[in-house]
């Protein structure tokens, strides 16, 4: 419903993909650096997002073309 090429993606210009913990290689302590997002738009839910530097390290390790593009942005 909110994945790539969904109506959500087309409407808002971004999408989300659900993954498991085994999907990414993350540096030690990443859990403590997660950023909690909760505001009037989250309907009382809290989203925990991986901190940007931890995300970039994970993408660097994955070493895919799309990840290099992401990091350079």
C-alpha positions in Angstrom: 0.0 0.0 0.0 2.9 2.4 0.6 5.6 0.6 -1.5 7.4 1.5 -4.7 5.0 2.4 -7.6 2.0 2.5 -5.2 -0.6 5.3 -5.3 1.0 6.6 -2.1 4.4 6.8 -3.9 2.8 8.6 -6.8 1.0 11.0 -4.6 3.8 11.9 -2.2 7.0 11.2 -4.1 8.4 8.6 -1.7 7.7 5.1 -0.5 8.5 2.7 2.3 9.7 -0.9 2.2 9.3 -3.2 5.2 12.5 -5.2 5.9 13.8 -7.4 8.7 16.8 -6.8 10.9 18.8 -9.2 8.9 18.4 -7.0 5.7 20.9 -4.3 6.7 24.4 -4.3 8.2 24.4 -1.6 10.8 27.1 -0.3 13.1 27.1 -1.1 16.8 24.8 1.0 18.9 22.5 2.0 16.0 19.4 1.2 18.2 20.3 3.9 20.7 20.7 6.5 17.8 17.3 5.8 16.3 15.2 9.0 15.9 11.6 8.9 17.2 9.1 10.6 15.0 5.7 11.4 16.5 3.5 14.4 15.6 0.0 15.4 14.8 0.3 13.4 11.5 1.2 10.1 13.1 -2.1 9.4 14.7 -0.6 8.6 18.1 2.0 6.2 16.6 5.7 6.5 17.0 8.0 5.7 14.1 11.6 4.9 14.9 13.9 5.8 12.1 17.6 4.8 11.6 19.8 7.8 12.1 21.2 9.2 8.8 24.9 8.4 9.3 24.0 4.8 10.3 21.8 4.6 7.2 24.7 5.7 5.0 27.1 3.3 6.6 24.6 0.4 5.9 24.2 1.5 2.3 27.9 1.8 1.8 28.3 -1.8 3.0 25.5 -2.9 0.6 27.6 -1.4 -2.2 24.7 -1.1 -4.8 24.6 1.6 -7.5 21.3 3.0 -6.0 23.0 3.2 -2.5 25.9 5.2 -3.9 23.5 7.6 -5.4 21.6 7.9 -2.1 24.9 8.5 -0.2 26.0 11.2 -2.6 22.7 13.1 -2.2 
